[in-house]
Amino acid sequence: MNIVRLLLILFLFGSAEAGKLLVVPSDGSHWLGMKPIVEELGRRGNQVVVVIPEASLSMGPSEHTTTLTYPVPYTKAELEGNIAEELDTILSIDMTSDLAKFQGFLFSLNILQTLTVRSTESLLFNEDLIKKLKDFNFDAILTDPFEPMGFDALLTDPFLPCGTIIAHKFSLPTVYFLRGIPCRLDEAAAKCPSPPSFVPRFFTGYSDKMSFAQRINNMILTTVEPFLCQTMFAIFDELGSRYLKKDTTYKELLSHGAIWLLRYDFTFEYPKPIMPNIVQIGGINCAKRDPLSKELEEFVNGSGEHGFVVFTLGSMVSQLPEAKARVFFEAFKQIPQRVLWRYTGPVPEDAPKNVKLMKWLPQNDLLGHPKVKAFITHGGSHGIYEGICNGVPMVMLPLFGDQGDNAQRLVSRGVAESLSIYDLSTEKLLVALKKVITDKSYKEKMTKLSAVHRDRPIEPLDLAVFWTEFVMRHKGAEHLRPAAHELNWIQYHSLDVIGFLLLILVTVIFVTVKSCMFCFRKCFRKTQKKKKE
Amino acid sequence: MNIVRLLLILFLFGSAEAGKLLVVPSDGSHWLGMKPIVEELGRRGNQVVVVIPEASLSMGPSEHTTTLTYPVPYTKAELEGNIAEELDTILSIDMTSDLAKFQGFLFSLNILQTLTVRSTESLLFNEDLIKKLKDFNFDAILTDPFEPMGFDALLTDPFLPCGTIIAHKFSLPTVYFLRGIPCRLDEAAAKCPSPPSFVPRFFTGYSDKMSFAQRINNMILTTVEPFLCQTMFAIFDELGSRYLKKDTTYKELLSHGAIWLLRYDFTFEYPKPIMPNIVQIGGINCAKRDPLSKELEEFVNGSGEHGFVVFTLGSMVSQLPEAKARVFFEAFKQIPQRVLWRYTGPVPEDAPKNVKLMKWLPQNDLLGHPKVKAFITHGGSHGIYEGICNGVPMVMLPLFGDQGDNAQRLVSRGVAESLSIYDLSTEKLLVALKKVITDKSYKEKMTKLSAVHRDRPIEPLDLAVFWTEFVMRHKGAEHLRPAAHELNWIQYHSLDVIGFLLLILVTVIFVTVKSCMFCFRKCFRKTQKKKKE
């Protein structure tokens, strides 16, 4: 990116009515989710500048936008190598027990700490780039503040706090694009109430209808969360404070967000309170569908009345340990459906004929095919929405992060079966697959859920574009910012008021009781005196 | 309405794809707000049946709908006579003091009790009509569950609970159309959190930024509200229980609402938590604007550079006590603007020439005229939105109900001045009028507020129509119903869980302390023994 081109852009767009937007995206599937918004904003005449690292997994130039890159202290190959290594570790741990979950949590914390500091510094402390960006005089920033709900983000997106920190550096109103932040930091930052009595916490696997024991656990987790988060976000807090040269926390920085574009809706998430500046754009990723290639079309059409099954474990897991892979091959051998599997690992000699292995799958296009019968997925929110949009029952194999909770949400709606990949057997997989394919209730419920999801007054992409442009036009969304931001935790929960009222109540009771006792004693003494007399 | 026509309608629409909707509206300005939705729904091919009393103030047939009427034990003239009488009483009380506000509250309670029972019975216990309605086999019901925020509703709409009760009788999903219910019964029924630390209660006149003392008052009111409401809604509870032959409350009946169409947005209301099934349609009433009549156009154009002022006190107040009216005439005499005043009372001989008195004003059309300078209004939500839509600074004269709070909201945004009509003087009115007309900040802030209000991804009318049709298509909006509805008050607030955890904590502390003391005593005794030995 040379200065001449930059100046040309500034000249061409600088005086235009349309807005100027800085985009700091995340890698992996999150970039795929954000890309259509960014391109549409560019197409509509806004000047959109996307800042990405030189080495990344899936990020690259997008249409109608300007892409600026910055050097990072690693190559793409190293990144991919790292991921493969870490995945092996993750897949070898049974994540179903609470202890393992906690280990996984610590493990991700470790990755985060290792990668974040050196990577964010590549961007934040790249003075030339920051100066260039400053000169653009942007109207707003669109960024992904944290996306560790699938573990992939933890591995590939150590730049997560960059967008938020730059927004403060440049005093820009911010539009966030995310699924959620662990420990509900997003809700805390947006001052969104989240009653623990019917809003299950992440990693609990609870539904919104909890037993007394579950509500106790949920409450304990709610109390512990802020402390867990403090450790987790300490590096972000330190980085923000150091860079902005003021004592701050990541939560405090996040709380200035103008609009929160949340990648869910209530066909997937349990209904819960929201705030005026929370905009739901669940299903934004499944708008675009292309026709299948001739080869794929022939394969799936050849499946006859039995149809076919789509099997992927997310954008990053295309291999499995050999023993684990065998479980799947054995199961697929015994079903009449054809199977399309995104898999690049070793293939056994007796691999069944009905299975087509591919390096990459056009997932949404396949799920939209009339012959598709089921979707085997790890339960990332992107895949889930592609399943919901197209009304395909699922077999879920949650691996990490929010995936267990995601699976639980669909199981509770009767549209999916969930299995643990760690103690998976051919039999278990067969039972689950047959169930979602032959038991009509799964398809019926999924069709209804899909109809409700797609029946909306405005498409999620249009909504995301509208609110981003709104923030550019009005330099924020001040009218949607609750006064709660000016209260501390004690004031927000009215604890000072309750304490004061209790103090008055206790004082009144104390004075009353004392007065009564005093009167009583007086009377009693008089009676005694009289008696003595 | 004869049976043949009914059968014809059933034959024509019975099998159509479009939905069948029962509408039970409210009178006065609320009907004017709901009418465009109802007509649009009819125009789109839905079968819309509107049920209204034979005698009403403003309700009548609407386009593309079927209107059914039922007899009531009073005439339109009696209704209007009643209102004039009650208004005199209301206008003679100074509503600014807290005591007066409470008197006003009791007073409205009284009207409510007198009118409600005999009027609702005219509809609910009209067996022929109810049977006819039943035979329509509706998909949903659209109704105004309570609209006492302006006192007019209390006087004219005693049928308020009818729609909700009929919905239960027919087991129909319900769409509510309202501004709010006193004591926040709507929020309680929708299980919407409303933290008293930044959500001011009605009738307090507080903003969302409260002092410690104000937060104490707000908290006390929050505690007292449910008890106040219990008295207020006891007649509705009794009526519902008697009619549905089961023990129920109005709140319980309301809580089954599928969608809440709320006639506000956050350019007017303070930002606060909302629930997924709350849809904001503030400003729905100012979409339609017609050109002015030739006479009016000439009058306002003749105002020259000074422009003109619009003055109305709501759809029901067209007269004022003579002394009060004189204050206005005197003030208007001293301003260079022309004035359009909806007034039917006695006119003094020396009435100023710049004032045009009219029986009825095309309020929204006038407020949209480029020469309009200010809007003098009582602060009903309809008028306020017409002011906001058209960006006109206001002088507010709140009379009753929510109007004081409404005025406060606009004053806190710097787009209006508020005066008490009870101790109004010509000077005070002149000062306020000059301020909003000549101090440019009012117009500037109002223009910004108006721009933000009108900048929305979808028009409120389309949103209202969409969600009503959604409820018809899917027989409700189950996916937006929070699990909180299955919790009682103690469970919702996790008081049982907190109690249990405290009990454990106390037990643990008690046992620990006792054990320590026991050990300590043992050791102490041994030491003593040794010493003795």
Boltz contact constraints between the chains, C-beta under 6 A:
constraints:
  - contact:
      token1: [A, 193]
      token2: [B, 193]
      max_distance: 6.0
  - contact:
      token1: [A, 193]
      token2: [B, 273]
      max_distance: 6.0
  - contact:
      token1: [A, 196]
      token2: [B, 494]
      max_distance: 6.0
  - contact:
      token1: [A, 197]
      token2: [B, 487]
      max_distance: 6.0
  - contact:
      token1: [A, 197]
      token2: [B, 491]
      max_distance: 6.0
  - contact:
      token1: [A, 197]
      token2: [B, 492]
      max_distance: 6.0
  - contact:
      token1: [A, 197]
      token2: [B, 494]
      max_distance: 6.0
  - contact:
      token1: [A, 198]
      token2: [B, 483]
      max_distance: 6.0
  - contact:
      token1: [A, 198]
      token2: [B, 484]
      max_distance: 6.0
  - contact:
      token1: [A, 208]
      token2: [B, 483]
      max_distance: 6.0
  - contact:
      token1: [A, 209]
      token2: [B, 483]
      max_distance: 6.0
  - contact:
      token1: [A, 215]
      token2: [B, 497]
      max_distance: 6.0
  - contact:
      token1: [A, 216]
      token2: [B, 497]
      max_distance: 6.0
  - contact:
      token1: [A, 219]
      token2: [B, 494]
      max_distance: 6.0
  - contact:
      token1: [A, 219]
      token2: [B, 497]
      max_distance: 6.0
  - contact:
      token1: [A, 266]
      token2: [B, 276]
      max_distance: 6.0
  - contact:
      token1: [A, 266]
      token2: [B, 479]
      max_distance: 6.0
  - contact:
      token1: [A, 266]
      token2: [B, 480]
      max_distance: 6.0
  - contact:
      token1: [A, 267]
      token2: [B, 479]
      max_distance: 6.0
  - contact:
      token1: [A, 271]
      token2: [B, 276]
      max_distance: 6.0
  - contact:
      token1: [A, 271]
      token2: [B, 480]
      max_distance: 6.0
  - contact:
      token1: [A, 271]
      token2: [B, 482]
      max_distance: 6.0
  - contact:
      token1: [A, 273]
      token2: [B, 193]
      max_distance: 6.0
  - contact:
      token1: [A, 273]
      token2: [B, 273]
      max_distance: 6.0
  - contact:
      token1: [A, 276]
      token2: [B, 266]
      max_distance: 6.0
  - contact:
      token1: [A, 276]
      token2: [B, 271]
      max_distance: 6.0
  - contact:
      token1: [A, 452]
      token2: [B, 474]
      max_distance: 6.0
  - contact:
      token1: [A, 452]
      token2: [B, 479]
      max_distance: 6.0
  - contact:
      token1: [A, 457]
      token2: [B, 458]
      max_distance: 6.0
  - contact:
      token1: [A, 457]
      token2: [B, 463]
      max_distance: 6.0
  - contact:
      token1: [A, 457]
      token2: [B, 466]
      max_distance: 6.0
  - contact:
      token1: [A, 458]
      token2: [B, 457]
      max_distance: 6.0
  - contact:
      token1: [A, 458]
      token2: [B, 458]
      max_distance: 6.0
  - contact:
      token1: [A, 463]
      token2: [B, 457]
      max_distance: 6.0
  - contact:
      token1: [A, 466]
      token2: [B, 457]
      max_distance: 6.0
  - contact:
      token1: [A, 474]
      token2: [B, 452]
      max_distance: 6.0
  - contact:
      token1: [A, 479]
      token2: [B, 266]
      max_distance: 6.0
  - contact:
      token1: [A, 479]
      token2: [B, 267]
      max_distance: 6.0
  - contact:
      token1: [A, 479]
      token2: [B, 452]
      max_distance: 6.0
  - contact:
      token1: [A, 480]
      token2: [B, 266]
      max_distance: 6.0
  - contact:
      token1: [A, 480]
      token2: [B, 271]
      max_distance: 6.0
  - contact:
      token1: [A, 482]
      token2: [B, 271]
      max_distance: 6.0
  - contact:
      token1: [A, 483]
      token2: [B, 198]
      max_distance: 6.0
  - contact:
      token1: [A, 483]
      token2: [B, 208]
      max_distance: 6.0
  - contact:
      token1: [A, 483]
      token2: [B, 209]
      max_distance: 6.0
  - contact:
      token1: [A, 484]
      token2: [B, 198]
      max_distance: 6.0
  - contact:
      token1: [A, 487]
      token2: [B, 197]
      max_distance: 6.0
  - contact:
      token1: [A, 491]
      token2: [B, 197]
      max_distance: 6.0
  - contact:
      token1: [A, 492]
      token2: [B, 197]
      max_distance: 6.0
  - contact:
      token1: [A, 494]
      token2: [B, 196]
      max_distance: 6.0
  - contact:
      token1: [A, 494]
      token2: [B, 197]
      max_distance: 6.0
  - contact:
      token1: [A, 494]
      token2: [B, 219]
      max_distance: 6.0
  - contact:
      token1: [A, 497]
      token2: [B, 215]
      max_distance: 6.0
  - contact:
      token1: [A, 497]
      token2: [B, 216]
      max_distance: 6.0
  - contact:
      token1: [A, 497]
      token2: [B, 219]
      max_distance: 6.0
